[in-house]
Amino acid sequence: MHWSVTKDPCHSKYLYVCQDTQLAIYRINERAETPRRDEETEFSRDEDHDENEDHDENKGKWIEVKNSIEPTGATVGENDGRRHTKAIRRSVIALDVCNSEDWLITCSFDGKGILWTRPTTGSTPFSWRYKAEFDGQGAEMKAVAIYKPSQGLVQPQGGDDLPLVAACCRDKTLWVFTYDADQNEFTCQSLLSKHTQDIKYVTFHPYLPLLVSASYDDKVILYKYDPYEDTWQDFKQMRDHSSTVWMVTFSLDGTRMYTTGADGCLCVYHSAQLATQRKKITHYGLGLLNKRLITTIPDDWRLVDEFNVAELQPTLPLNMNVNLYTVALRARKVLLASSLGSIYVKEDDGSWSMVEAAHDRCEVNCAIWLDAHSFVSVGDDDVVRLWTSH
């Protein structure tokens, strides 16, 4: 199966797919076959719409583009003699992290995270080389996140800004590592054990020293950095899901947080406090590059919106668990991958549409945006698929 897919932010035609123990490199074929309208397989939310209604005829109609993505035959680090010994769960990329190098980190069921780097300039999707690794003491590693020195406010003891990596594991632990470029090694900064079950996902806030984890215990936990103790402290827990929380992510402006769960729900949280601080900075003409002026970690995250797949599929059994594995954002659009084999899309106008049997009834493990009109998905059928609204 393909667990997840990541887009190369520098080379828009290339993707990295977690394919067993390797991170395979795929290429988007510019000569792909664009389907005709009579080949559409999209199922719209409103099946009884008025044909004379004034609307965009393409809205909510997502079509698979056949023969659109092809494997290059290459894998990350294939010439380094280093690889994971068990399936790779996720990968994450950050640009120009330190020493003019881009970072790519893979995490695996073998309990290890591997750092691959390439030059920030003049590189290709095939330029990644083994750099270093860290481990979670043998526990399956489910997700990783990167915090760049230029990203926000974190300043570990000693006054030096160091890259941070967070990793969550099956044994209920959440690790935060610092990376020393001179020694080329990771050092554990914090080891957190606030969840009571397997931790599924972890991510950093876009610019604040704020860390969030999601778990099998149905909870989302927020942590903030304590510069005096040089560690991370939990300060808020949320339990609005009735089952496992699979993923958490933030909007680009950082004021909204999105979580998905095994209860078929998408939960949206908002921080009015952070939104107000951002408005003040913008009002005084300081621009968003001065996000360091936001010095208060917001603790007023409130549930402001929910979506349940039953809204689009009311015939589902009431006791049926629907796993929403991933959520991806693109401006006002939202993209959800599910265990039902369906992909759910929130359009710009707030309406929802659905692609059923997106991977031939197999589970869809991950879906990511390529641009405002196309996305890529992977699933248990070992196929990478491209979808477009054109």
N, C-alpha and C positions, 0 to 999 in steps of 0.2 A: 504494500500500500504506500501511497504518497502522503506523508503526514502534513507537510506545509510547503508553501512557496513564498519566495522573497524576490522582489524586483531589484535590479541593479539601478541605483539612483543616478549613476553617471552614464550608463549605457542602456537606454530605454528599451532596446530590443532583446535584452537578455534577462533570463530568470534563473533562480537557483531553487532546485526542488529536492527536498529531503527524501531520498530514495534508498531505503535500507541503510547500510552503513556509509553511504556516500552522499555528497551534495552534488547532484548532477546539474550541469549547465545546459539550459535550453535556449533556443533562439526563436523569436517571433518571425515568421515567414511573411515578408511584405507581399508576396504573390499568393497569399491565401485566397481561398474561394469564398467570396462574399455571397451568402445565400439570397435566394429570391424571396419575396414576401410570402409566396405560397408554401415555403418551406419552414415557416415559423413554427416554433414549438412552445411559445410562451403562453402561459395561462394568466390572464388578467384577473384582478380582484373583482371587477364589475363585469360579470358575464352577460348581464341584461342591459348593456348600455344603449343609449339612443344613437343610432347610426348617423343621425343628423346633428348630434351634439357638436358644438364648436370646440374641438380640442386637437392637440397634436396627435396625429395618427400613429406616430412612433412611440408615444409615451407609454412606458410600462411594457414594451415589447422587446425582450432580450433574446437574441438569436445567436446560436453557436456558429462560429466561423470555422468551417471544416479545413483540415490540413493547414492550420494556422501556426502551430507550434511544433518544432522539431528538436530532438536532442542533438547536441553538437558532438556527442561521443566523449566529451571531456568531463572531468570532475574536479572539484576544488582540491588542490594539494596532491593530485595524482602522482606527481614526480618527487614528492618529498619523503615518501616512505612512511608517512604518518597518517593514521586514519582511526576512526572509531571502531570499536569491536562489536558494538550493537547498534541498533537503528538510531539514526539521528532524528530527534524530535522537532527541533526548530533551529532557525538561523536568524541572525539579526545583523544589520549593516549600519555603521556610522562613518561619516566622512571626516577626514582631516582631524583625527582624534589627538594624536601627538606625533612629534618628529616628522610632520608632513606625510603621515601615513593614514590610509583608510583602514578601518577594522571590519572584519567579518568574524562573528563568533558562532560556532555550532555547539549544541548541547545534545546529549545522547542518553539512552537508557543504560549505557555503560558507566554512568555516573561522572562523566568528564565533560568539561567545556574546553574547546580548542580555539585559540585566537589565530586567525589568518590575517595577514596584512599585505598591502600593496602600496606603491607610491601614489600620493594624492594626484600628481600630474603625470601624464604620459602612460597611464596604465590601461589594461584591457580587462575584460571579464575573466581572462585566463592567467592573470598576473598574481593571483593570491598565493602566498607562501606561508608555510608554518612558522609561527612566532613563539608561542608559549601555550601553556595549558593550566587548568585548575581543576579541582575535583571536589565532589560533595561527599567524600568519605565512602564511596561505593554505592550510594543511593541513586536511583534513577533520577536523572536531571530532566525536568519537564519544560523549562523556559528560561531564557536569559534576557537581560536588558543592559544597555550601555548608557552611561552618563558622562558626557564630555566635559573637560575643564572649562570650556567656554560656554557651556550650556546654562549655568546658573550660579548658585550661591555657595555650593559646597566647598569648604576649605578645611581639609583634614589638618590635624596638628602639625606644626612645623611651618605653616603658612604657604605651602606649595599646593597648587591645584593639581590633583592627580585624577586620571581617568578611573571611573568606578564601574564595576560589573556586578549585577545582582543575578543570582541563580536560585531557583526553587527546586525542591526535590520531593521524592515520594515519601521520605521518612519524616515529613512535616517540618523540615528545616528550610530556612531562607538565609542564604549567604550573601554578604556584600564584601567584595574584594576591591582593594586598591591595586593599581598597576604601577610598578616602578620601572620606567624605561631604561634607566642606567643599569639596573640589575636584571632586567627582562624577566621579572617574576611577579606573580600575584601574591598578595598578602591578605588574609582575612581581616577585615575591619570590624564586622559584626556578624554574629551567628544568632538568628532570631528563631524562636520556637513558640509562636503565639497561636498557631493553628492546631487543631486537634486531629486533623486528617491530612491526607495527601494534598500538597499545594500544586495547583494546576498552572498558574500563570503569575508573572511578576512584571511590573513596568515602572519606569520613572516618569514623573511629571515632566512636561516639555521644558520647563525652565526653573522650577522651584525644587529645593531639596526635599522632595516628597516622593515616597515609594509606596506602591500599592501591590497587594497580593490577593489572589483569589484561590479558593480551596474547595476540596471535596466536603468540607464541613459546612458548606452553604454560606460561608462568610466572606466578606471583603474587609481587609484590614489596611488601614493607612498608617504610615510611619513617617516621622520627620527627623531630620538630622540634628543632632546635638553637638555643636562645635566644641563645647567645653569638655565633653566626655569622649569626643571623637567616635560616636556610635549613633545608632538609629534607635528611636523610641516609638513604640506604637502609641497612637493617641485617639484613634476612632475605629469602631467596628460597625459594619452595616450588614444586616441580614434580611434583605428584602426578597431574596430568592428562596424558594422552598426546596431546592435541591442543589446539586453541585454547581459552583460558579466556574465556568470554563475560561473566561477571558475578561480582561479589563483594559481599557484604553482611554486616552484623553483626546479631546478636540484640539485642534492646532493652537487655539488661543488659550488653552488650559483651563477654561472656566467650566467645562462640562466633562463628565466622566461617564463612560458607557460600560456596562457589564452584561454578559450573556451566561445563561445557565442551562442545566438539564431539565428545567421546568418549562422550556419553550419560551422563556421571557427575555426580553431586552429591557434593562433598567437604565434610565438616564438620570444622572445627578447634576446639580448645579451649585456653584458657590457664588452667592451674591456678593460676598465680601471681596473675593478676588476680582469679580467683574467691576466692582466699584473702584478698586485700586487701579486697575488697568485704564479705566476711563479718566481718572485723574492724571495719570502719566501722559495719556494722549492729549488731554485738554491743555496741559502746559507745554505741549510741543516737544516733549522729550523723546518721543518715538518708542517703538517696541524694542529697539536695541538696548534700551536702558531698563530692562526687566529686573536688573539687580536692585532697583529702587523699591521693588516689592519685597519688603522684609518680613511680613507676617505670614505664617503658614496658615491658610484658612482651615477652620474646623467646622464650618457651617454647611458642609455638603448635604444637600437635601434631594430626595427623590422627587423629580418634577415630571417624569413621563415614563410610560410603560408600553410595551408592545408584546402581544402574545400571538404565536403562530395560529392559534385557534381562531383568531379574527379573520384569517384568510382561509382556514380549513375547519369550518365549524363541525364537520362530521367526524373529526378525530375522537377516539374514545377518551372519556374524561380522565381515566387513570393512565393514559399513555404518556410516557416520558419522551419528550422531544429535546434532544441535545442541540443547542445552538453553540457550535464549537468556536467560531470566530466572528468578530465584528470588525469591519473596516470602514473608515470614514473618508468622504471626499466632499468638502464644502458642506452642503446640506444633505447630501446623499449618504445612505447607510446600506451596508452590504452584510448579510448574514449567511453563514454556511451551517447546514443542519444534518443530523443523523437520518432524517427522513429521505435524504437524497434531493431535497429541495434547496433552492437558493432564494432568499428574500431580499428585495431591494426597496428601499425608501427613496422615492423620487424627490426632485427639487421642490415640488409643490406639497410635499407631505404625504402623498398617497403611497400605498404599498403595492408592489407587484411580486409575482412569484414565478420561478422556473421550476417546474416539477420534473422529476426523474433526470436531473441534470447530469448525473453520472450513471445512467442506466440502473436506477434504483439502488445503487450503492451509496454508502454514506459520503457526504461531502465534508472533508476534513478542514479545508481552508479556502477562502476566497479573498482576493485582494484587488483593489482598483489599479488599472493602468493609467486611465485618464477619466474624464467626466462621462465618456460614452462607451467605455469598455472595461472589462475585468477578466481575471483569470481564476480558475478554480482547479483544485486537485482533490482526489478522493480514493476510496478503497479499490477502485477499478484500475489503478495505476496509469491513469490518463490525465494529461494536462490539457485543459480546455479553455478556449478564448470565447468570450461573449461580447456582443456589441448591440447598441440600440439604434445603429444607423440602418 
